[in-house]
Amino acid sequence: MKIAMMTNNYKPFIGGVPISIERLTKALREQGHRVVVFAPRYSRLDTEQEGEEDVVRYSTLSQRFYSDTVLPNPLDPVLDETFSREEFDVIHVHHPVLIGKVAAHLSAKYNIPLVYTYHTQYEQYLDYAGPIHWLSRGAEKDNLLGRLRSRGSRAIKQELAPWYLSGFMRRCHTVIAPTEGMKRAFELQYGYTYNCQADLAVLPTGLTAESYHPDGGVAGEIRQRYGRGDMPLLVTVSRLGHEKNVPFLLRCMARLKKTLPDFRLMVIGDGPQRKEYLDLCEQLDIRQQICFLGSLPNREIAAHMAAADCFVFASKTETQGIVILEAMAARTPVVALRASGVEDLVEEGVSGYLCPEEEEAFAEQLLRVLQSEPLRDNLGEGAFRAALRYREDAVAERAVRIYTDTCRQYAMTQASAQISVFRDLRERLRLPS
């Protein structure tokens, strides 16, 4: 097949969506399919990325939209020019805004079926947009203007965003959810406006072969560096933003310290709230226990996962917790909040534990795992076996089946529409059957 993969962000930007696209693209190409990635241009592109085969870089309006992301220019002529000379079988778009609008336009213009993956609960991230951030902060002010600003923010996140997304999905031919749980939630949330002729499929992000075979020597060095070898060592991977619920996790660490003073938590990731969380660690008297490592290349994540006794996670906004799967592939048990995008991945008592959003319950469950080596070993093996279902080659095969079914259904719909037009024309002209 010939697939157009369209995104608002891609490497060198580090994030869940670029990782998902890169892995799927790599696996599809290894299976003999041609994939052309349409991604924005970054000012820090190196020579190797500039010359990357079958990656079309389109221009950007701003190199610093929020955090490390760029603001793409979806009107760059290179997009239409490429589609005019290529004959794609399917378009797979990963965002409903900006490049999503362009993908829908190109789908209609060139008669190409459109597949969309719902990666992000966008209402949880709208506060990063300047005007909406200003509206949201109205809740801090006890006056009429503050209340109006706060109400406007809620209306945008709870009404306008779902309305826009529903409208976009009506232009798609297949919508993909990363997990079964997200599919169920999706049907409940958008069922009242969802276009029934579009299929709803499930396709998780795949794991690379390297995820299952971390370097033991490197993992040992990491453990020695941060846990001094025998100290309980935890790890989390998270963007340092308010939507990831990091303060809850830090407060749980403060509770854990009361019973287990000698432990370390490696926090991998960066974001706009980094200084705020450093200050919170000082307030909670856990600055010595928390190691902020910043953003790391994805190739280094597996060894950090393998070095840890347990992976901890507090986000409630995931569509699929890729980092949870990476921990499981490294035989590291998981203790996480019970939430959408997470509960489909962690089997209670088999690969880890899911907890309510209660600091004491979370800390107690984590302490139980840390104090029992046999339990950690059993959970680690269960996690590894569960993670094997997410190999990137298996995920790519599922993607091809989704693309094939979409193309077949699209062709049938197009043929039906043509027959309908012919029948209408025949009736108008009163032609014999």
MARVEXLO-307075 format. One record per residue (C-alpha): residue number from 1; residue in three letters; x, y, z. Coordinates in steps of 0.1 Angstrom, whole numbers. Layout:
+-----+------+-------+-------+-------+
! pos ! code !  east ! north !    up !
+-----+------+-------+-------+-------+
! NUM !  ALA !     X !     Y !     Z !
...
+-----+------+-------+-------+-------+
END
This chain:
+-----+------+-------+-------+-------+
! pos ! code !  east ! north !    up !
+-----+------+-------+-------+-------+
!   1 !  MET !     0 !     0 !     0 !
!   2 !  LYS !    10 !    36 !    -4 !
!   3 !  ILE !     2 !    56 !    28 !
!   4 !  ALA !     3 !    93 !    35 !
!   5 !  MET !    11 !    98 !    72 !
!   6 !  MET !     2 !   133 !    83 !
!   7 !  THR !    11 !   150 !   116 !
!   8 !  ASN !    15 !   183 !   134 !
!   9 !  ASN !    46 !   172 !   152 !
!  10 !  TYR !    74 !   147 !   146 !
!  11 !  LYS !   110 !   140 !   154 !
!  12 !  PRO !   132 !   157 !   166 !
!  13 !  PHE !   103 !   167 !   189 !
!  14 !  ILE !    99 !   141 !   217 !
!  15 !  GLY !    64 !   130 !   225 !
!  16 !  GLY !    39 !   102 !   224 !
!  17 !  VAL !    25 !   110 !   189 !
!  18 !  PRO !    58 !   113 !   171 !
!  19 !  ILE !    70 !    81 !   187 !
!  20 !  SER !    38 !    63 !   177 !
!  21 !  ILE !    41 !    76 !   141 !
!  22 !  GLU !    78 !    67 !   138 !
!  23 !  ARG !    73 !    31 !   150 !
!  24 !  LEU !    43 !    25 !   129 !
!  25 !  THR !    60 !    39 !    98 !
!  26 !  LYS !    91 !    19 !   104 !
!  27 !  ALA !    72 !   -14 !   108 !
!  28 !  LEU !    50 !    -7 !    77 !
!  29 !  ARG !    80 !     0 !    56 !
!  30 !  GLU !    97 !   -32 !    68 !
!  31 !  GLN !    66 !   -51 !    56 !
!  32 !  GLY !    70 !   -36 !    21 !
!  33 !  HIS !    46 !    -7 !    22 !
!  34 !  ARG !    55 !    28 !    11 !
!  35 !  VAL !    48 !    54 !    38 !
!  36 !  VAL !    53 !    92 !    31 !
!  37 !  VAL !    53 !   112 !    64 !
!  38 !  PHE !    42 !   148 !    62 !
!  39 !  ALA !    56 !   167 !    91 !
!  40 !  PRO !    65 !   203 !   101 !
!  41 !  ARG !   100 !   217 !    97 !
!  42 !  TYR !   120 !   223 !   129 !
!  43 !  SER !   148 !   249 !   131 !
!  44 !  ARG !   170 !   223 !   148 !
!  45 !  LEU !   168 !   197 !   121 !
!  46 !  ASP !   202 !   181 !   115 !
!  47 !  THR !   216 !   170 !    81 !
!  48 !  GLU !   205 !   134 !    86 !
!  49 !  GLN !   168 !   144 !    92 !
!  50 !  GLU !   169 !   169 !    63 !
!  51 !  GLY !   177 !   141 !    39 !
!  52 !  GLU !   153 !   115 !    54 !
!  53 !  GLU !   137 !    94 !    27 !
!  54 !  ASP !    99 !    98 !    22 !
!  55 !  VAL !    95 !   126 !    47 !
!  56 !  VAL !    79 !   158 !    34 !
!  57 !  ARG !    87 !   187 !    57 !
!  58 !  TYR !    62 !   216 !    54 !
!  59 !  SER !    68 !   251 !    68 !
!  60 !  THR !    59 !   265 !   102 !
!  61 !  LEU !    43 !   297 !   113 !
!  62 !  SER !    62 !   297 !   147 !
!  63 !  GLN !    91 !   276 !   160 !
!  64 !  ARG !    79 !   280 !   196 !
!  65 !  PHE !    41 !   276 !   199 !
!  66 !  TYR !    41 !   262 !   234 !
!  67 !  SER !    68 !   243 !   252 !
!  68 !  ASP !    90 !   227 !   224 !
!  69 !  THR !    62 !   223 !   198 !
!  70 !  VAL !    59 !   243 !   166 !
!  71 !  LEU !    29 !   260 !   150 !
!  72 !  PRO !    26 !   243 !   116 !
!  73 !  ASN !    16 !   260 !    84 !
!  74 !  PRO !   -10 !   238 !    69 !
!  75 !  LEU !   -13 !   260 !    38 !
!  76 !  ASP !    22 !   253 !    26 !
!  77 !  PRO !    19 !   245 !   -12 !
!  78 !  VAL !    42 !   215 !    -9 !
!  79 !  LEU !    13 !   195 !     6 !
!  80 !  ASP !   -10 !   198 !   -24 !
!  81 !  GLU !    19 !   196 !   -48 !
!  82 !  THR !    30 !   162 !   -34 !
!  83 !  PHE !    -6 !   148 !   -35 !
!  84 !  SER !   -10 !   160 !   -71 !
!  85 !  ARG !    18 !   138 !   -83 !
!  86 !  GLU !    15 !   108 !   -59 !
!  87 !  GLU !   -13 !    83 !   -58 !
!  88 !  PHE !   -19 !    74 !   -22 !
!  89 !  ASP !   -42 !    45 !   -12 !
!  90 !  VAL !   -50 !    60 !    22 !
!  91 !  ILE !   -44 !    91 !    43 !
!  92 !  HIS !   -37 !    85 !    80 !
!  93 !  VAL !   -38 !   117 !   100 !
!  94 !  HIS !   -30 !   121 !   137 !
!  95 !  HIS !   -45 !   155 !   146 !
!  96 !  PRO !   -80 !   169 !   140 !
!  97 !  VAL !   -68 !   206 !   138 !
!  98 !  LEU !   -44 !   223 !   114 !
!  99 !  ILE !   -30 !   193 !    94 !
! 100 !  GLY !   -63 !   175 !   101 !
! 101 !  LYS !   -82 !   201 !    81 !
! 102 !  VAL !   -58 !   198 !    53 !
! 103 !  ALA !   -60 !   160 !    53 !
! 104 !  ALA !   -98 !   162 !    51 !
! 105 !  HIS !   -96 !   186 !    22 !
! 106 !  LEU !   -70 !   164 !     3 !
! 107 !  SER !   -91 !   133 !    10 !
! 108 !  ALA !  -121 !   149 !    -7 !
! 109 !  LYS !  -101 !   165 !   -35 !
! 110 !  TYR !   -82 !   134 !   -45 !
! 111 !  ASN !  -108 !   108 !   -35 !
! 112 !  ILE !   -86 !    91 !    -9 !
! 113 !  PRO !  -101 !    74 !    22 !
! 114 !  LEU !   -92 !    92 !    55 !
! 115 !  VAL !   -82 !    74 !    87 !
! 116 !  TYR !   -78 !    94 !   119 !
! 117 !  THR !   -62 !    83 !   152 !
! 118 !  TYR !   -75 !    99 !   184 !
! 119 !  HIS !   -42 !   103 !   203 !
! 120 !  THR !   -50 !   131 !   227 !
! 121 !  GLN !   -78 !   142 !   250 !
! 122 !  TYR !   -76 !   177 !   236 !
! 123 !  GLU !   -98 !   194 !   262 !
! 124 !  GLN !   -71 !   186 !   288 !
! 125 !  TYR !   -44 !   205 !   268 !
! 126 !  LEU !   -63 !   236 !   257 !
! 127 !  ASP !   -50 !   256 !   286 !
! 128 !  TYR !   -17 !   258 !   269 !
! 129 !  ALA !   -32 !   280 !   241 !
! 130 !  GLY !   -27 !   316 !   251 !
! 131 !  PRO !   -62 !   330 !   250 !
! 132 !  ILE !   -77 !   299 !   267 !
! 133 !  HIS !   -50 !   300 !   294 !
! 134 !  TRP !   -60 !   336 !   301 !
! 135 !  LEU !   -96 !   326 !   304 !
! 136 !  SER !   -89 !   296 !   326 !
! 137 !  ARG !   -70 !   318 !   351 !
! 138 !  GLY !  -102 !   338 !   357 !
! 139 !  ALA !  -111 !   312 !   383 !
! 140 !  GLU !   -83 !   327 !   405 !
! 141 !  LYS !  -101 !   361 !   406 !
! 142 !  ASP !  -132 !   365 !   428 !
! 143 !  ASN !  -150 !   391 !   406 !
! 144 !  LEU !  -175 !   392 !   378 !
! 145 !  LEU !  -148 !   393 !   350 !
! 146 !  GLY !  -130 !   363 !   366 !
! 147 !  ARG !  -162 !   343 !   367 !
! 148 !  LEU !  -170 !   352 !   331 !
! 149 !  ARG !  -135 !   341 !   320 !
! 150 !  SER !  -138 !   309 !   339 !
! 151 !  ARG !  -172 !   301 !   324 !
! 152 !  GLY !  -159 !   309 !   289 !
! 153 !  SER !  -130 !   285 !   295 !
! 154 !  ARG !  -153 !   257 !   305 !
! 155 !  ALA !  -176 !   263 !   276 !
! 156 !  ILE !  -147 !   260 !   251 !
! 157 !  LYS !  -133 !   228 !   267 !
! 158 !  GLN !  -166 !   211 !   274 !
! 159 !  GLU !  -187 !   222 !   245 !
! 160 !  LEU !  -167 !   238 !   216 !
! 161 !  ALA !  -139 !   212 !   216 !
! 162 !  PRO !  -162 !   181 !   214 !
! 163 !  TRP !  -184 !   199 !   188 !
! 164 !  TYR !  -153 !   206 !   166 !
! 165 !  LEU !  -140 !   171 !   170 !
! 166 !  SER !  -173 !   155 !   161 !
! 167 !  GLY !  -175 !   177 !   130 !
! 168 !  PHE !  -140 !   166 !   120 !
! 169 !  MET !  -148 !   129 !   125 !
! 170 !  ARG !  -178 !   132 !   102 !
! 171 !  ARG !  -153 !   138 !    74 !
! 172 !  CYS !  -133 !   106 !    83 !
! 173 !  HIS !  -139 !    71 !    70 !
! 174 !  THR !  -123 !    53 !    99 !
! 175 !  VAL !  -115 !    66 !   134 !
! 176 !  ILE !   -89 !    47 !   155 !
! 177 !  ALA !   -89 !    46 !   193 !
! 178 !  PRO !   -56 !    34 !   210 !
! 179 !  THR !   -74 !    10 !   234 !
! 180 !  GLU !  -107 !    -7 !   239 !
! 181 !  GLY !  -114 !    14 !   269 !
! 182 !  MET !  -109 !    46 !   249 !
! 183 !  LYS !  -131 !    32 !   222 !
! 184 !  ARG !  -160 !    27 !   247 !
! 185 !  ALA !  -155 !    61 !   262 !
! 186 !  PHE !  -153 !    76 !   227 !
! 187 !  GLU !  -186 !    60 !   218 !
! 188 !  LEU !  -203 !    74 !   249 !
! 189 !  GLN !  -188 !   109 !   246 !
! 190 !  TYR !  -194 !   114 !   208 !
! 191 !  GLY !  -221 !    89 !   201 !
! 192 !  TYR !  -248 !   115 !   199 !
! 193 !  THR !  -231 !   133 !   169 !
! 194 !  TYR !  -209 !   105 !   156 !
! 195 !  ASN !  -211 !    97 !   119 !
! 196 !  CYS !  -222 !    60 !   119 !
! 197 !  GLN !  -208 !    54 !    84 !
! 198 !  ALA !  -173 !    58 !    97 !
! 199 !  ASP !  -158 !    27 !   114 !
! 200 !  LEU !  -143 !    28 !   148 !
! 201 !  ALA !  -113 !     6 !   152 !
! 202 !  VAL !   -86 !     0 !   179 !
! 203 !  LEU !   -49 !     2 !   172 !
! 204 !  PRO !   -23 !     6 !   200 !
! 205 !  THR !    11 !    20 !   196 !
! 206 !  GLY !    37 !    -8 !   190 !
! 207 !  LEU !    69 !   -15 !   209 !
! 208 !  THR !   102 !   -19 !   192 !
! 209 !  ALA !   123 !   -50 !   196 !
! 210 !  GLU !   148 !   -30 !   217 !
! 211 !  SER !   121 !   -24 !   243 !
! 212 !  TYR !   120 !   -61 !   252 !
! 213 !  HIS !   158 !   -64 !   254 !
! 214 !  PRO !   173 !   -35 !   274 !
! 215 !  ASP !   210 !   -34 !   279 !
! 216 !  GLY !   216 !   -50 !   313 !
! 217 !  GLY !   250 !   -34 !   317 !
! 218 !  VAL !   236 !     1 !   312 !
! 219 !  ALA !   207 !    -6 !   335 !
! 220 !  GLY !   231 !   -17 !   362 !
! 221 !  GLU !   251 !    16 !   358 !
! 222 !  ILE !   218 !    36 !   361 !
! 223 !  ARG !   208 !    17 !   392 !
! 224 !  GLN !   242 !    23 !   408 !
! 225 !  ARG !   241 !    60 !   399 !
! 226 !  TYR !   207 !    68 !   412 !
! 227 !  GLY !   199 !    40 !   437 !
! 228 !  ARG !   234 !    31 !   449 !
! 229 !  GLY !   227 !    -5 !   439 !
! 230 !  ASP !   205 !   -16 !   468 !
! 231 !  MET !   182 !    14 !   474 !
! 232 !  PRO !   146 !    10 !   461 !
! 233 !  LEU !   145 !    27 !   428 !
! 234 !  LEU !   114 !    40 !   411 !
! 235 !  VAL !   108 !    56 !   376 !
! 236 !  THR !    82 !    76 !   359 !
! 237 !  VAL !    81 !    91 !   324 !
! 238 !  SER !    59 !   122 !   321 !
! 239 !  ARG !    56 !   156 !   306 !
! 240 !  LEU !    60 !   181 !   334 !
! 241 !  GLY !    26 !   197 !   328 !
! 242 !  HIS !    -4 !   201 !   350 !
! 243 !  GLU !   -24 !   176 !   329 !
! 244 !  LYS !    -1 !   147 !   340 !
! 245 !  ASN !   -11 !   150 !   377 !
! 246 !  VAL !    26 !   150 !   388 !
! 247 !  PRO !    19 !   168 !   421 !
! 248 !  PHE !    -3 !   138 !   432 !
! 249 !  LEU !    27 !   115 !   426 !
! 250 !  LEU !    50 !   138 !   445 !
! 251 !  ARG !    27 !   138 !   475 !
! 252 !  CYS !    25 !   100 !   474 !
! 253 !  MET !    64 !   100 !   475 !
! 254 !  ALA !    62 !   122 !   506 !
! 255 !  ARG !    39 !    96 !   523 !
! 256 !  LEU !    62 !    68 !   512 !
! 257 !  LYS !    91 !    85 !   528 !
! 258 !  LYS !    75 !    83 !   562 !
! 259 !  THR !    78 !    45 !   560 !
! 260 !  LEU !   107 !    41 !   536 !
! 261 !  PRO !   130 !    71 !   539 !
! 262 !  ASP !   158 !    57 !   516 !
! 263 !  PHE !   144 !    54 !   480 !
! 264 !  ARG !   148 !    73 !   448 !
! 265 !  LEU !   124 !    83 !   420 !
! 266 !  MET !   137 !    90 !   385 !
! 267 !  VAL !   115 !   115 !   368 !
! 268 !  ILE !   121 !   114 !   330 !
! 269 !  GLY !   106 !   143 !   310 !
! 270 !  ASP !   104 !   180 !   309 !
! 271 !  GLY !    77 !   207 !   306 !
! 272 !  PRO !    65 !   241 !   317 !
! 273 !  GLN !    59 !   232 !   353 !
! 274 !  ARG !    94 !   219 !   361 !
! 275 !  LYS !   103 !   247 !   384 !
! 276 !  GLU !    69 !   245 !   402 !
! 277 !  TYR !    75 !   208 !   408 !
! 278 !  LEU !   111 !   213 !   421 !
! 279 !  ASP !    97 !   239 !   445 !
! 280 !  LEU !    70 !   214 !   456 !
! 281 !  CYS !    96 !   188 !   463 !
! 282 !  GLU !   113 !   213 !   486 !
! 283 !  GLN !    81 !   220 !   504 !
! 284 !  LEU !    74 !   183 !   508 !
! 285 !  ASP !   110 !   176 !   520 !
! 286 !  ILE !   116 !   150 !   493 !
! 287 !  ARG !   141 !   169 !   471 !
! 288 !  GLN !   168 !   143 !   479 !
! 289 !  GLN !   145 !   115 !   469 !
! 290 !  ILE !   134 !   129 !   435 !
! 291 !  CYS !   158 !   129 !   406 !
! 292 !  PHE !   147 !   151 !   376 !
! 293 !  LEU !   165 !   137 !   346 !
! 294 !  GLY !   149 !   159 !   319 !
! 295 !  SER !   140 !   146 !   285 !
! 296 !  LEU !   160 !   116 !   273 !
! 297 !  PRO !   163 !   100 !   238 !
! 298 !  ASN !   138 !    73 !   234 !
! 299 !  ARG !   166 !    47 !   229 !
! 300 !  GLU !   177 !    53 !   265 !
! 301 !  ILE !   143 !    47 !   281 !
! 302 !  ALA !   143 !     9 !   281 !
! 303 !  ALA !   175 !     8 !   302 !
! 304 !  HIS !   161 !    32 !   328 !
! 305 !  MET !   129 !    11 !   330 !
! 306 !  ALA !   149 !   -20 !   335 !
! 307 !  ALA !   170 !    -4 !   363 !
! 308 !  ALA !   139 !     4 !   384 !
! 309 !  ASP !   120 !   -18 !   408 !
! 310 !  CYS !    87 !    -3 !   399 !
! 311 !  PHE !    72 !    22 !   374 !
! 312 !  VAL !    47 !    47 !   388 !
! 313 !  PHE !    22 !    68 !   369 !
! 314 !  ALA !    -5 !    93 !   380 !
! 315 !  SER !   -18 !   107 !   347 !
! 316 !  LYS !   -56 !   106 !   341 !
! 317 !  THR !   -55 !   121 !   306 !
! 318 !  GLU !   -39 !    93 !   285 !
! 319 !  THR !   -55 !    77 !   255 !
! 320 !  GLN !   -29 !    50 !   257 !
! 321 !  GLY !     0 !    50 !   282 !
! 322 !  ILE !    29 !    41 !   259 !
! 323 !  VAL !    54 !    45 !   287 !
! 324 !  ILE !    35 !    19 !   307 !
! 325 !  LEU !    39 !    -6 !   279 !
! 326 !  GLU !    76 !     2 !   277 !
! 327 !  ALA !    80 !    -4 !   315 !
! 328 !  MET !    62 !   -37 !   311 !
! 329 !  ALA !    84 !   -48 !   282 !
! 330 !  ALA !   114 !   -42 !   305 !
! 331 !  ARG !    99 !   -66 !   331 !
! 332 !  THR !    92 !   -37 !   355 !
! 333 !  PRO !    59 !   -39 !   374 !
! 334 !  VAL !    35 !    -9 !   373 !
! 335 !  VAL !    16 !    10 !   401 !
! 336 !  ALA !    -7 !    36 !   385 !
! 337 !  LEU !   -39 !    54 !   389 !
! 338 !  ARG !   -70 !    37 !   376 !
! 339 !  ALA !   -79 !    58 !   345 !
! 340 !  SER !   -88 !    56 !   309 !
! 341 !  GLY !   -60 !    46 !   286 !
! 342 !  VAL !   -43 !    28 !   315 !
! 343 !  GLU !   -67 !     3 !   329 !
! 344 !  ASP !   -67 !   -17 !   296 !
! 345 !  LEU !   -29 !   -22 !   299 !
! 346 !  VAL !   -23 !   -32 !   335 !
! 347 !  GLU !   -39 !   -64 !   348 !
! 348 !  GLU !   -45 !   -62 !   385 !
! 349 !  GLY !   -21 !   -85 !   404 !
! 350 !  VAL !    -6 !   -99 !   371 !
! 351 !  SER !    15 !   -70 !   357 !
! 352 !  GLY !     9 !   -44 !   385 !
! 353 !  TYR !   -18 !   -26 !   404 !
! 354 !  LEU !   -43 !     2 !   397 !
! 355 !  CYS !   -52 !    25 !   425 !
! 356 !  PRO !   -78 !    51 !   433 !
! 357 !  GLU !   -67 !    87 !   434 !
! 358 !  GLU !   -60 !    85 !   472 !
! 359 !  GLU !   -24 !    93 !   483 !
! 360 !  GLU !   -25 !    68 !   512 !
! 361 !  ALA !   -38 !    39 !   491 !
! 362 !  PHE !   -13 !    46 !   463 !
! 363 !  ALA !    17 !    48 !   488 !
! 364 !  GLU !     6 !    16 !   506 !
! 365 !  GLN !     3 !    -4 !   474 !
! 366 !  LEU !    37 !     9 !   462 !
! 367 !  LEU !    53 !     0 !   496 !
! 368 !  ARG !    38 !   -35 !   493 !
! 369 !  VAL !    55 !   -40 !   459 !
! 370 !  LEU !    89 !   -26 !   471 !
! 371 !  GLN !    90 !   -47 !   502 !
! 372 !  SER !    85 !   -81 !   484 !
! 373 !  GLU !   111 !   -92 !   459 !
! 374 !  PRO !    91 !  -124 !   449 !
! 375 !  LEU !    60 !  -102 !   442 !
! 376 !  ARG !    81 !   -79 !   420 !
! 377 !  ASP !    95 !  -108 !   401 !
! 378 !  ASN !    61 !  -123 !   395 !
! 379 !  LEU !    46 !   -90 !   384 !
! 380 !  GLY !    76 !   -83 !   362 !
! 381 !  GLU !    72 !  -116 !   343 !
! 382 !  GLY !    34 !  -110 !   340 !
! 383 !  ALA !    41 !   -76 !   326 !
! 384 !  PHE !    66 !   -89 !   300 !
! 385 !  ARG !    41 !  -115 !   288 !
! 386 !  ALA !    14 !   -89 !   284 !
! 387 !  ALA !    37 !   -65 !   266 !
! 388 !  LEU !    45 !   -91 !   239 !
! 389 !  ARG !    10 !   -85 !   224 !
! 390 !  TYR !    22 !   -50 !   214 !
! 391 !  ARG !    51 !   -58 !   192 !
! 392 !  GLU !    54 !   -32 !   164 !
! 393 !  ASP !    53 !   -58 !   136 !
! 394 !  ALA !    20 !   -72 !   150 !
! 395 !  VAL !     5 !   -37 !   153 !
! 396 !  ALA !    16 !   -28 !   117 !
! 397 !  GLU !    -3 !   -59 !   104 !
! 398 !  ARG !   -34 !   -47 !   123 !
! 399 !  ALA !   -30 !   -13 !   107 !
! 400 !  VAL !   -28 !   -27 !    72 !
! 401 !  ARG !   -61 !   -46 !    79 !
! 402 !  ILE !   -77 !   -14 !    90 !
! 403 !  TYR !   -64 !     4 !    59 !
! 404 !  THR !   -76 !   -24 !    36 !
! 405 !  ASP !  -111 !   -25 !    52 !
! 406 !  THR !  -113 !    13 !    50 !
! 407 !  CYS !  -104 !    13 !    13 !
! 408 !  ARG !  -128 !   -15 !     5 !
! 409 !  GLN !  -157 !     2 !    23 !
! 410 !  TYR !  -148 !    36 !     7 !
! 411 !  ALA !  -148 !    20 !   -28 !
! 412 !  MET !  -182 !     4 !   -21 !
! 413 !  THR !  -196 !    38 !    -9 !
! 414 !  GLN !  -182 !    55 !   -40 !
! 415 !  ALA !  -197 !    29 !   -63 !
! 416 !  SER !  -230 !    31 !   -45 !
! 417 !  ALA !  -230 !    69 !   -49 !
! 418 !  GLN !  -223 !    67 !   -86 !
! 419 !  ILE !  -251 !    41 !   -91 !
! 420 !  SER !  -275 !    65 !   -72 !
! 421 !  VAL !  -265 !    94 !   -94 !
! 422 !  PHE !  -270 !    73 !  -125 !
! 423 !  ARG !  -304 !    62 !  -113 !
! 424 !  ASP !  -314 !    97 !  -106 !
! 425 !  LEU !  -302 !   108 !  -140 !
! 426 !  ARG !  -321 !    80 !  -157 !
! 427 !  GLU !  -353 !    89 !  -139 !
! 428 !  ARG !  -350 !   125 !  -148 !
! 429 !  LEU !  -344 !   117 !  -185 !
! 430 !  ARG !  -370 !    89 !  -183 !
! 431 !  LEU !  -346 !    64 !  -198 !
! 432 !  PRO !  -356 !    27 !  -200 !
! 433 !  SER !  -341 !     4 !  -174 !
+-----+------+-------+-------+-------+
END
